[in-house]
């Protein structure tokens, strides 16, 4: 019984220390974004192997879409199953 307790404790400890995939992807986004653009775009989440980003204007949409392949490669380093980035214009 002690072995099971130790295993559960060890696994729970690892889970609480390691950020989940979505957090890692959001961190990659924040690094890519930089301070200059942080008020103009927001990491919305991950669904169906796609990362969703909300931007504040069509001009920003164009700007980020032009860099989509670079960012997608960075996301794939964290989660190889990510296959798309979906940008939407919306309120921040």
C-alpha positions as a Markdown table, in Angstrom:
| # | Residue | x | y | z |
|---|---|---|---|---|
| 1 | Unk | 0.0 | 0.0 | 0.0 |
| 2 | Unk | 2.9 | 2.4 | 0.7 |
| 3 | Unk | 4.0 | 2.0 | -2.9 |
| 4 | Unk | 0.7 | 3.2 | -4.3 |
| 5 | Unk | 0.7 | 6.2 | -2.0 |
| 6 | Unk | 4.2 | 7.1 | -3.1 |
| 7 | Unk | 3.4 | 6.7 | -6.7 |
| 8 | Unk | 0.3 | 8.8 | -6.5 |
| 9 | Unk | 2.1 | 11.5 | -4.5 |
| 10 | Unk | 5.0 | 11.5 | -7.1 |
| 11 | Unk | 2.6 | 11.7 | -10.1 |
| 12 | Unk | 0.5 | 14.5 | -8.5 |
| 13 | Unk | 3.7 | 16.4 | -7.7 |
| 14 | Unk | 4.8 | 16.2 | -11.3 |
| 15 | Unk | 1.4 | 17.3 | -12.6 |
| 16 | Unk | 1.3 | 20.3 | -10.4 |
| 17 | Unk | 4.8 | 21.5 | -11.4 |
| 18 | Unk | 4.7 | 21.0 | -15.1 |
| 19 | Unk | 2.7 | 23.6 | -17.1 |
| 20 | Unk | 0.1 | 22.1 | -19.4 |
| 21 | Unk | 0.4 | 22.2 | -23.1 |
| 22 | Unk | -2.0 | 25.2 | -23.5 |
| 23 | Unk | 0.1 | 27.2 | -21.0 |
| 24 | Unk | 3.2 | 26.4 | -22.9 |
| 25 | Unk | 1.6 | 27.4 | -26.2 |
| 26 | Unk | 0.4 | 30.7 | -24.6 |
| 27 | Unk | 4.0 | 31.4 | -23.4 |
| 28 | Unk | 5.3 | 30.9 | -26.9 |
| 29 | Unk | 2.6 | 33.3 | -28.2 |
| 30 | Unk | 3.6 | 35.9 | -25.6 |
| 31 | Unk | 7.3 | 35.6 | -26.6 |
| 32 | Unk | 6.4 | 36.0 | -30.2 |
| 33 | Unk | 4.1 | 38.9 | -29.5 |
| 34 | Unk | 6.5 | 41.1 | -27.6 |
| 35 | Unk | 5.6 | 44.1 | -25.5 |
| 36 | Unk | 4.8 | 46.3 | -28.5 |
| 37 | Unk | 1.8 | 44.2 | -29.6 |
| 38 | Unk | 0.5 | 42.8 | -26.3 |
| 39 | Unk | -2.5 | 45.1 | -26.1 |
| 40 | Unk | -3.6 | 44.3 | -29.7 |
| 41 | Unk | -3.8 | 40.5 | -29.7 |
| 42 | Unk | -4.8 | 37.8 | -27.2 |
| 43 | Unk | -4.3 | 34.1 | -27.0 |
| 44 | Unk | -7.9 | 32.7 | -26.8 |
| 45 | Unk | -7.2 | 29.0 | -26.5 |
| 46 | Unk | -6.8 | 25.7 | -28.2 |
| 47 | Unk | -9.5 | 23.6 | -29.7 |
| 48 | Unk | -9.5 | 20.7 | -32.2 |
| 49 | Unk | -5.7 | 21.0 | -32.7 |
| 50 | Unk | -6.0 | 24.7 | -33.6 |
| 51 | Unk | -4.7 | 27.7 | -31.7 |
| 52 | Unk | -7.2 | 30.6 | -31.6 |
| 53 | Unk | -5.9 | 34.2 | -31.5 |
| 54 | Unk | -8.1 | 37.3 | -31.2 |
| 55 | Unk | -6.8 | 40.6 | -32.7 |
| 56 | Unk | -8.1 | 44.1 | -32.4 |
| 57 | Unk | -8.2 | 45.2 | -36.0 |
| 58 | Unk | -8.1 | 43.9 | -39.6 |
| 59 | Unk | -4.6 | 45.5 | -40.0 |
| 60 | Unk | -3.3 | 43.3 | -37.1 |
| 61 | Unk | -5.1 | 40.3 | -38.6 |
| 62 | Unk | -3.1 | 40.8 | -41.8 |
| 63 | Unk | 0.1 | 41.4 | -39.9 |
| 64 | Unk | -0.2 | 38.2 | -37.9 |
| 65 | Unk | -1.4 | 36.1 | -40.8 |
| 66 | Unk | 1.7 | 37.0 | -42.7 |
| 67 | Unk | 3.8 | 35.4 | -39.9 |
| 68 | Unk | 1.5 | 32.4 | -39.5 |
| 69 | Unk | 4.0 | 29.8 | -40.7 |
| 70 | Unk | 6.8 | 30.9 | -38.4 |
| 71 | Unk | 4.5 | 30.9 | -35.4 |
| 72 | Unk | 2.9 | 27.5 | -36.4 |
| 73 | Unk | 6.4 | 26.0 | -36.4 |
| 74 | Unk | 7.1 | 27.3 | -32.9 |
| 75 | Unk | 3.7 | 25.9 | -31.7 |
| 76 | Unk | 4.5 | 22.5 | -33.3 |
| 77 | Unk | 7.7 | 22.3 | -31.2 |
| 78 | Unk | 5.5 | 22.3 | -28.1 |
| 79 | Unk | 2.7 | 20.2 | -29.5 |
| 80 | Unk | 3.3 | 18.5 | -32.9 |
| 81 | Unk | -0.5 | 17.9 | -33.2 |
| 82 | Unk | -1.2 | 21.6 | -33.6 |
| 83 | Unk | -2.2 | 22.0 | -37.3 |
| 84 | Unk | -3.6 | 25.5 | -37.6 |
| 85 | Unk | -3.8 | 29.0 | -36.2 |
| 86 | Unk | -7.2 | 30.7 | -36.4 |
| 87 | Unk | -7.1 | 34.5 | -36.1 |
| 88 | Unk | -10.3 | 36.4 | -35.4 |
| 89 | Unk | -11.0 | 40.2 | -35.1 |
| 90 | Unk | -12.7 | 41.0 | -31.9 |
| 91 | Unk | -12.6 | 43.1 | -28.7 |
| 92 | Unk | -9.6 | 42.9 | -26.4 |
